[in-house]
């Protein structure tokens, strides 16, 4: 595993060559990152927006543009009822209960589905519903019942519960004659001459596929609101599902919070464990793997060096480009309270002494800012190491990849077993090169001159990112084990052992979300595997007054 990152560069070297050759053209055609943007706070349909660099048109596009996720037939999803009762699965009340942010009817969202639901079509004429980036990377907080949208923020969806209830709804639809008839009646309003028996067979096939997928990704660690083991599920999607090797399954038992995406496109590395260099074609590749994790498909069986997939490569370039424009949300003083200037000044001094070494300051006024994340060895920071160890350990059977080149046409060849990362990078590269022109266009569209990371090739870090906008990204640490910034500044032994996640009300004192139990909140238990709240013992010796001054300054970032 020592040369892991070097291999990932080699895998995509064809793209890098193209980029270097076309560099002058890229610089020439790039749009102005701050053209047609929005930097003014405004309220629309009862929701406050904080001027984070997107126009409303761009926000709508990001909210409902597909990157290749295909969960269920689109018309089925619209017609499906909950397992219990007659209410539709897609109804706002039900989707909000699962943590999704409800949406209004728009040209790109004609049925008023929640933020992050997108339609996608395949080459057989089928239209699918799937998730897109915004489902996991759009936040919302409330202050005295006033909703505040956080573009690129930390979602609080209950991803696992969504899957469980979707499967239950499908089973109930087939198992209850009354539900089945109501389901067919809804379909018939938009589709004539339905073959009911064929639809029933297709739904049963999808039920079986869901059951298989859920078994592969089974874990004893509850994800709850706002968390997913994305790496674990990516590895299983490729090493198990794409290769059709059930014994390759590994429990995705290290869920992490959905990271905020402002400034991510400007950093030298991304991911909680700093595993992804942020120079092209790395961003395109990592986003493509995300599509595979969220019900994207890739066909490896019987193929040559490249693989057809559902990944919408063209849209990935657009999405990445727009996230490059995004800036952190500023503390809304008109809603959350005026900042104390004197206290901020005191806090700034403390920040420089206690925090600045790891958490650099960002100037959002520079549209082409180049940022460096501080990489801290997992042992040194002391936070839960399961995510790091899961990423770097373990091999899988390569199946029909055995004998193929790591880098598709050159380099070493796969033996009977390989690391999960090598397998994923090979398949992802093959999927991108199957759409070579679209991949090239996407790289050109999203290209940015970021710094080159000099991280050790053994991925055993956690990344310390800039703290701008951190007030809107609770809970904290990579695994979401600390509810507020105030608690993070306490010695680990004094931090909450259990708390509820899902309350969107902003804690304006401790900085984070309130943790009182609300309907459909999930309990976070720090005693469970991967959920430890230990480590990050920085600033924990501050006095109460110093801590409050530091919090006031952090609010202003």
C-alpha positions in Angstrom: 0.0 0.0 0.0 3.0 2.3 0.2 2.7 3.4 -3.4 -1.1 3.8 -3.4 -1.2 7.4 -4.4 1.5 7.0 -7.0 -0.6 4.3 -8.6 -3.7 6.5 -8.6 -1.7 9.1 -10.6 -0.5 6.5 -13.1 -4.0 5.1 -13.6 -5.1 8.5 -15.0 -1.9 9.6 -16.7 -3.6 9.7 -20.1 -5.8 12.4 -18.8 -2.9 14.3 -17.3 -1.1 14.3 -20.6 -4.2 15.8 -22.3 -4.4 18.5 -19.7 -0.8 19.6 -20.0 -1.1 19.7 -23.8 -4.3 21.8 -23.6 -3.4 23.9 -20.6 -3.3 27.2 -22.6 -6.7 26.5 -24.1 -8.2 25.7 -20.7 -7.0 29.0 -19.2 -8.5 30.8 -22.2 -12.0 29.3 -22.1 -12.5 29.2 -18.3 -15.5 31.3 -17.2 -15.1 34.0 -14.6 -15.6 32.0 -11.3 -17.7 34.9 -9.9 -19.7 35.8 -13.0 -23.5 35.9 -12.6 -23.2 35.0 -9.0 -25.1 36.1 -5.9 -23.4 37.6 -2.9 -26.4 39.2 -1.2 -28.5 37.6 1.5 -32.2 37.2 0.5 -35.3 35.4 1.5 -37.4 33.4 -0.9 -40.4 31.2 -0.2 -39.7 31.5 3.5 -36.1 30.3 3.3 -33.2 32.6 3.9 -30.1 32.3 1.6 -26.7 33.7 2.6 -25.2 34.8 -0.7 -22.6 32.0 -1.1 -21.7 32.8 -4.7 -24.4 31.0 -6.6 -27.3 32.5 -8.6 -30.7 30.9 -8.0 -30.5 29.3 -11.4 -27.2 27.7 -10.5 -28.5 26.5 -7.2 -31.5 24.9 -8.9 -29.2 23.2 -11.4 -26.9 21.8 -8.8 -29.9 20.7 -6.7 -31.5 18.6 -9.5 -28.8 17.7 -12.0 -28.0 13.9 -12.3 -24.5 12.4 -12.1 -25.7 8.9 -13.0 -27.4 7.6 -9.8 -30.3 5.2 -10.7 -32.2 4.1 -7.6 -35.7 3.4 -9.0 -37.9 3.8 -12.0 -39.0 7.5 -11.9 -42.7 6.8 -12.5 -42.7 4.1 -9.8 -41.2 6.5 -7.3 -43.9 9.1 -8.0 -46.7 6.5 -7.6 -45.3 4.6 -4.6 -47.0 4.7 -1.2 -45.4 4.2 2.1 -45.4 0.7 3.5 -48.0 1.8 6.0 -51.1 3.8 5.0 -51.9 5.5 1.7 -49.6 8.6 1.8 -47.1 8.7 -1.0 -43.5 7.9 -0.2 -42.4 11.1 -1.9 -44.7 13.3 0.2 -43.0 16.3 1.8 -43.8 15.2 5.3 -42.3 11.7 4.8 -39.2 13.0 3.1 -38.6 15.7 5.7 -38.9 12.9 8.4 -36.0 11.2 6.6 -34.0 14.4 6.8 -34.3 15.6 3.2 -34.9 19.3 2.4 -38.2 19.6 0.7 -38.3 21.5 -2.7 -40.7 23.4 -4.7 -41.8 22.8 -8.3 -39.3 24.2 -10.8 -38.5 23.5 -14.5 -35.8 21.1 -13.4 -38.0 19.6 -10.6 -41.5 19.5 -12.0 -42.9 17.2 -9.2 -41.5 19.2 -6.3 -39.2 16.5 -5.1 -36.7 17.2 -2.3 -33.3 18.8 -2.9 -30.9 16.3 -4.4 -33.3 14.0 -6.3 -32.6 13.9 -10.0 -33.9 12.1 -13.0 -31.6 10.1 -15.3 -32.3 8.2 -18.5 -30.6 5.1 -19.8 -30.1 3.9 -23.4 -33.2 1.7 -23.2 -35.6 4.6 -22.8 -36.1 4.1 -19.0 -36.1 7.1 -16.7 -34.7 6.7 -13.2 -34.8 8.6 -10.0 -31.5 8.9 -8.1 -29.6 11.1 -5.8 -27.1 13.8 -6.7 -24.5 15.7 -4.8 -26.9 18.2 -3.3 -28.8 15.4 -1.4 -25.8 14.9 0.9 -24.2 18.3 0.6 -27.0 20.8 1.2 -27.5 21.9 4.8 -30.3 23.8 6.5 -30.4 25.3 10.0 -33.2 27.2 11.8 -33.2 30.2 14.1 -36.6 30.7 15.8 -38.3 28.7 13.1 -36.6 30.7 10.3 -35.0 28.2 7.9 -31.6 29.1 6.5 -30.3 27.2 3.5 -26.6 26.3 3.6 -25.4 25.6 0.0 -22.7 23.0 0.0 -23.4 22.3 3.7 -23.7 19.2 5.8 -26.9 17.2 5.1 -28.8 15.5 7.9 -30.5 12.9 5.8 -30.9 9.4 7.3 -29.6 7.5 4.3 -30.0 4.0 5.7 -33.5 4.6 6.9 -34.4 5.9 3.4 -33.2 2.7 1.9 -35.0 0.5 4.5 -38.3 2.3 4.0 -38.0 2.3 0.2 -37.6 -1.4 0.2 -40.5 -1.9 2.6 -42.7 0.3 0.4 -41.9 -1.8 -2.7 -42.6 -5.0 -0.8 -45.9 -3.7 0.5 -47.0 -2.6 -2.9 -46.6 -6.1 -4.3 -47.9 -7.8 -1.2 -51.1 -5.8 -0.6 -53.7 -5.9 -3.4 -55.3 -2.5 -2.6 -51.9 -0.8 -2.7 -51.1 -2.5 -5.9 -54.3 -1.3 -7.6 -53.7 2.3 -6.3 -50.2 2.1 -7.6 -51.3 1.0 -11.1 -54.0 3.6 -11.2 -51.4 6.3 -10.6 -49.1 4.9 -13.3 -52.0 4.7 -15.8 -52.6 8.5 -15.5 -49.4 9.1 -17.5 -48.9 5.7 -19.2 -51.4 3.9 -21.3 -51.5 0.1 -22.1 -49.5 -0.9 -19.0 -48.4 -4.5 -18.7 -49.1 -4.9 -15.1 -47.6 -8.4 -14.9 -44.3 -7.1 -16.4 -44.1 -4.2 -14.0 -44.7 -6.6 -11.1 -41.8 -8.8 -12.3 -39.6 -5.7 -12.7 -40.4 -4.5 -9.2 -39.6 -8.0 -7.8 -36.2 -7.9 -9.6 -35.5 -4.5 -8.0 -36.5 -5.8 -4.6 -34.1 -8.7 -4.9 -31.3 -6.3 -6.1 -32.0 -4.0 -3.1 -31.9 -7.0 -0.7 -28.6 -8.1 -2.1 -27.1 -4.7 -1.9 -28.3 -4.1 1.7 -26.8 -7.5 2.7 -23.5 -6.6 1.2 -23.5 -3.3 3.1 -24.8 -4.6 6.4 -23.1 -3.2 9.5 -23.7 -3.2 13.2 -22.8 0.5 13.4 -25.9 2.7 12.9 -25.2 5.6 10.6 -28.1 7.8 11.8 -28.7 11.3 10.5 -26.0 13.0 8.5 -23.5 10.1 8.1 -22.4 7.5 5.5 -19.5 5.2 5.1 -19.0 6.4 1.5 -15.7 4.7 1.0 -16.9 1.4 2.3 -19.9 1.4 0.0 -17.8 2.6 -3.0 -15.5 -0.4 -2.4 -18.4 -2.8 -2.2 -20.1 -1.3 -5.3 -17.1 -2.1 -7.4 -15.4 -5.1 -5.7 -18.6 -7.0 -5.0 -21.3 -5.8 -7.3 -19.4 -4.8 -10.4 -17.1 -7.8 -10.2 -19.9 -10.2 -9.0 -17.7 -11.6 -6.2 -19.8 -11.7 -3.0 -16.9 -12.8 -0.8 -15.2 -9.4 -1.5 -17.8 -7.7 0.8 -16.4 -5.8 3.7 -18.7 -4.1 6.3 -18.8 -0.3 5.7 -18.7 0.3 9.5 -16.8 3.6 9.6 -19.5 6.2 8.8 -18.4 9.9 8.5 -20.3 13.1 8.3 -21.0 14.5 4.9 -18.2 17.1 4.5 -19.0 20.7 3.5 -18.0 21.6 0.0 -17.2 25.3 0.1 -13.5 25.7 -0.6 -13.1 21.9 -1.2 -12.4 22.6 -4.9 -9.6 24.9 -3.9 -7.7 22.6 -1.5 -4.7 20.5 -2.5 -6.4 17.3 -1.1 -9.9 16.3 -0.2 -11.7 13.6 1.7 -11.5 13.4 5.5 -8.4 11.2 5.3 -6.7 13.4 2.7 -6.7 10.5 0.3 -7.6 12.3 -2.9 -5.1 14.7 -4.5 -7.1 17.6 -5.9 -5.3 18.1 -9.3 -6.9 16.9 -12.5 -8.1 14.3 -13.3 -8.4 13.5 -9.6 -11.5 15.5 -8.9 -13.4 13.9 -11.9 -12.3 10.4 -10.8 -13.4 10.9 -7.1 -16.7 12.3 -8.1 -17.2 9.4 -10.5 -16.7 6.9 -7.7 -19.3 8.8 -5.7 -21.8 8.2 -8.5 -21.1 4.5 -8.3 -21.6 4.4 -4.6 -25.1 6.0 -4.9 -26.7 3.4 -7.2 -24.6 4.2 -10.2 -23.8 1.2 -12.5 -20.8 0.0 -14.3 -20.4 -3.1 -16.5 -17.1 -4.9 -16.2 -18.2 -8.4 -17.1 -16.7 -9.6 -20.4 -15.4 -6.1 -21.3 -12.0 -5.1 -22.5 -10.0 -2.2 -21.0 -12.9 0.3 -20.7 -16.3 -0.1 -19.1 -19.8 1.4 -19.9 -21.4 3.0 -16.9 -24.3 5.2 -15.8 -21.9 7.9 -14.7 -23.0 11.2 -16.3 -19.5 12.5 -16.9 -20.5 15.7 -18.6 -22.7 16.8 -15.6 -19.8 16.0 -13.2 -17.7 18.7 -14.9 -20.5 21.2 -14.5 -21.1 20.3 -10.9 -17.4 20.6 -10.0 -17.1 23.9 -11.8 -20.0 25.4 -9.8 -18.6 24.2 -6.5 -15.4 26.0 -7.4 -17.5 29.2 -7.1 -19.1 28.4 -3.8 -18.0 30.3 -0.7 -18.7 29.7 3.0 -21.8 31.1 4.6 -21.3 34.1 6.8 -22.8 34.2 10.3 -26.2 35.9 9.7 -26.1 38.7 12.2 -29.6 39.9 11.4 -31.0 36.5 12.4 -28.4 34.9 14.8 -27.3 38.0 16.6 -24.7 40.7 16.3 -21.1 39.7 16.8 -19.3 41.3 19.7 -16.3 43.1 18.1 -14.3 43.3 21.3 -14.8 39.7 22.1 -13.9 38.8 18.5 -10.6 40.7 18.8 -9.8 38.7 22.0 -10.7 35.5 20.2 -8.6 36.3 17.2 -5.5 36.4 19.4 -6.4 33.0 20.9 -7.1 31.5 17.5 -3.7 32.5 16.3 -2.1 30.8 19.3 -4.3 27.7 19.5 -5.8 27.0 16.0 -4.0 28.7 13.2 -1.2 26.1 13.0 -3.7 23.6 11.6 -6.8 25.6 10.5 -5.6 28.3 8.0 -7.6 31.4 7.3 -9.3 31.9 3.9 -10.0 35.0 1.8 -13.1 34.3 -0.2 -12.4 37.5 -2.1 -9.8 35.6 -4.2 -11.8 33.5 -6.7 -8.8 31.4 -7.6 -7.5 30.9 -4.1 -5.1 28.0 -3.6 -5.5 26.3 -0.3 -3.5 23.7 1.6 -5.0 21.3 4.1 -2.9 20.5 7.1 -2.5 16.7 7.3 -2.2 15.3 10.8 -1.3 11.6 11.4 -4.3 9.8 12.9 -2.3 8.7 15.9 -1.2 12.3 16.6 -4.7 13.9 16.4 -6.0 11.0 18.5 -9.5 10.9 16.9 -11.2 7.6 16.0 -8.9 5.8 13.5 -11.4 3.3 12.0 -12.0 5.3 8.9 -8.3 5.5 8.2 -7.5 1.9 8.9 -10.5 0.6 6.8 -9.3 2.6 3.8 -5.8 1.3 3.9 -6.2 -2.3 5.0 -7.5 -5.4 3.2 -7.4 -7.0 -0.2 -10.1 -8.4 -2.5 -10.2 -11.0 -5.2 -9.8 -9.5 -8.7 -11.9 -12.0 -10.6 -11.8 -11.3 -14.3 -9.5 -8.3 -13.7 -6.7 -10.8 -13.1 -4.1 -10.3 -15.8 -5.3 -6.9 -16.8 -3.1 -3.9 -16.4 -3.6 -1.6 -13.4 -3.5 1.4 -15.8 -5.7 -0.3 -18.4 -3.1 -0.6 -21.2 0.2 -0.4 -19.4 1.9 -0.9 -16.0 1.7 -3.9 -13.7 -1.0 -6.5 -14.0 -3.5 -7.6 -11.4 -2.8 -10.8 -9.6 -5.5 -12.9 -8.0 -5.9 -10.4 -5.2 -5.3 -6.6 -5.0 -6.1 -3.7 -2.7 -9.6 -2.4 -2.9 -8.4 1.0 -3.9 -6.5 -0.4 -6.9 -9.6 -2.2 -8.1 -11.8 0.9 -7.7 -9.3 3.2 -9.4 -8.9 0.7 -12.3 -12.7 0.3 -12.9 -13.3 4.1 -12.5 -10.6 4.9 -15.0 -12.0 2.4 -17.4 -15.5 3.9 -17.0 -14.2 7.4 -17.6 -12.2 6.4 -20.7 -15.2 4.6 -22.1 -16.5 8.2 -22.4 -13.2 9.6 -23.3 -14.5 12.8 -25.1 -17.0 13.6 -22.3 -14.3 13.0 -19.7 -11.9 15.3 -21.5 -14.5 18.1 -21.8 -15.4 17.7 -18.1 -11.7 18.0 -17.1 -11.4 21.1 -19.3 -14.6 22.6 -17.8 -13.6 22.0 -14.1 -9.9 22.5 -14.4 -8.3 24.6 -11.6 -4.7 25.2 -10.7 -4.6 23.8 -7.2 -1.5 23.2 -5.2 0.2 19.8 -5.4 0.0 17.8 -2.2 3.2 16.3 -0.8 1.5 13.9 1.5 3.1 10.6 2.4 1.8 7.9 0.1 0.6 5.8 3.1 -2.8 7.3 3.8 -2.9 7.6 7.6 -3.9 11.2 8.1 -6.9 13.2 9.0 -7.3 16.5 7.2 -7.5 19.8 9.1 -9.5 22.2 6.9 -10.0 26.0 7.2 -12.8 26.8 9.6 -14.7 29.3 7.6 -18.4 28.6 7.9 -17.8 26.0 10.6 -20.8 27.4 12.5 -23.1 25.8 9.9 -21.5 22.4 9.8 -22.3 20.5 13.0 -21.7 17.9 14.3 -17.9 17.9 14.4 -14.9 15.7 13.9 -14.8 13.4 10.8 -17.3 10.9 12.4 -19.7 13.6 13.8 -19.0 12.6 17.4 -19.0 16.1 18.9 -22.2 18.2 18.8 -20.8 21.7 19.1 -17.5 23.7 18.8 -17.8 24.5 22.5 -17.8 20.8 23.3 -14.8 20.2 21.0 -12.8 22.7 23.1 -13.5 20.6 26.2 -11.2 17.8 27.3 -12.5 14.6 25.6 -13.6 13.1 29.0 -16.0 16.1 29.5 -17.7 15.9 26.0 -21.2 14.5 25.7 -21.2 10.7 25.6 -24.6 10.6 23.8 -26.6 13.2 22.0 -29.4 13.5 19.4 -28.7 14.4 15.8 -31.5 15.9 13.6 -32.4 19.0 15.5 -31.8 21.8 13.0 -32.1 24.7 15.5 -28.8 26.6 15.7 -27.1 26.7 19.1 -25.9 30.3 18.9 -23.9 30.0 22.1 -22.0 26.8 21.8 -21.9 27.0 18.0 -23.5 23.9 16.4 -26.9 22.5 16.3 -29.0 22.0 19.4 -29.1 18.4 20.7 -32.5 18.1 22.3 -34.5 15.2 21.0 -37.0 16.1 18.3 -39.1 13.9 16.1 -37.1 11.4 14.1 -33.7 12.5 15.5 -31.2 9.7 15.9 -29.2 9.0 19.0 -25.4 9.2 18.6 -23.6 6.9 21.0 -19.9 7.6 21.3 -19.2 4.1 22.9 -19.9 2.3 19.6 -17.3 1.1 17.1 -16.0 4.0 15.1 -17.9 6.6 17.1 -15.3 7.7 19.6 -15.2 11.3 20.5 -11.6 11.2 21.8 -8.7 13.2 20.4 -8.3 16.7 19.1 -7.1 17.9 22.5 -6.4 21.4 21.3 -7.5 24.5 23.1 -8.9 22.3 25.9 -7.1 24.2 28.6 -8.7 27.5 27.9 -10.7 29.2 30.6 -14.4 29.7 30.1 -14.0 33.3 29.1 -11.2 32.5 26.7 -13.3 29.7 25.2 -16.3 32.1 24.6 -14.0 34.7 23.0 -12.6 32.1 20.7 -16.1 31.0 19.8 -17.1 34.5 18.9 -14.2 34.8 16.5 -14.9 31.4 15.0 -18.5 32.6 14.3 -17.0 35.4 12.2 -15.0 33.2 9.9 
